[in-house]
């Protein structure tokens, strides 16, 4: 059975057996741990997962793909829902660790990433196929054009690593961009501030990234109230992620953020 990929769902089905094997081999799941595949499509990777792991769960939105999966895999647990609506806690109950893997629809990659980061205490790691440009933003260093909101938040909340590139020729239909497999290891401790306050500070800083932080951060903290110990003469791209966490915690302590 096969289906025609839907452009509206951003479907590009993985077809390269070598890449499928490399992805499955990179998942560090052990006995008693769960593997959740998001957006399995027609199951190219799913088969490799079921051959390696005892507990595999699929999350798929496309009813046509679900029918294919049900036909191919009798013992596969399938949840028919949008990945952005997934209750990660419900899918992780009773499991020592949960591992996520998926070929992400590129048009909602950032939304999926932020969803996983928000529930990072429930997931051990995630192996995600994404546009190469986005992957490079996740791991980028300060003072580079790729360094931004996604870089800061991701690096504070997990350890991101690009495992290997994936050519557009490995998909059907071929996307217009190159891709990469990224591993996010959720090994960071709790932040010294809330996720929401951190997002407010980071997004405000980078909304006007060409300005000095003393000016770009004015919607959050006026120049008169900017705390000591921070170099606000720098631009947003010149601060390490840890500086944003430190500033956010200080603004909460000073009563500027609640």
C-alpha positions, 0 to 999 in steps of 0.5 A: 500500500502507498499514498500520495504525499500531501503538500499541505501536511509537508509530507516528504517520505524517507526512502533511503535504507541506509539513512533509515538504518543510521537513524534507528541505530542512533536511538539509545533506547534500552529494554523497558524504555519507549520509542515514540515516532512522530509523523511515521507516514507509511512506515519506512522508519517504523519497520526498523524501529519495531525490529529493534525495540519492544515498545514503539508508539506512532503519532500520525495525523494523516488517516490515509497513512494510519490505514497503511501503518495498520495494514503493515504492522499488526502490533503497532500502537498508533495515536491519531493526532497532531504532534502539537497536541500530544500529551507527552506525559500520558505517553510516558507514564510507567516508562523509565525513559521515553525517546522521540524520533521523527521526520518533521514537517518543515513548516512546523519544525520550530513549533514542534521543537518548542513543544518538546522543550516545554516537556523536556522533563518527560523525554530523555532525547529526540532524534529529529529530521529537519531542514539543515538551516534550522539544524545549524541554528540550533547548534550555532555559536555566538556572534554568528548569523545563525545564532538567535532565539532558537539557539539560546533556548535550545542550548539552555534546555538541552544538548543539541548535536547534528549527527549527519546530513541527509540529501534531498535525494533520500526523500519522495518527493524531494524537498527543495532543501537539504536536511540533517538529523539532530539529536537533542539530549535533555540532560540539563537541570532546571533553569533558574527562571521560568521558561516563559520569562526566558522566552520574553527576554530572549525574543525581545533581545533578538527582535532588534538584534542590530541594536545594543541590548540597552535599547533592544531590551527596553520593552522589558527593562528600562535603561534606568533599571538595567541591573549591574554586572551585564554588558548591555552595550553588546548586541543580542548575538554577543551574549552566551545563552547562560547570560540570558538565563542569568539576566532573566533570573535577576529581573525576577529577583528585582521584581521587574518580571513576575 
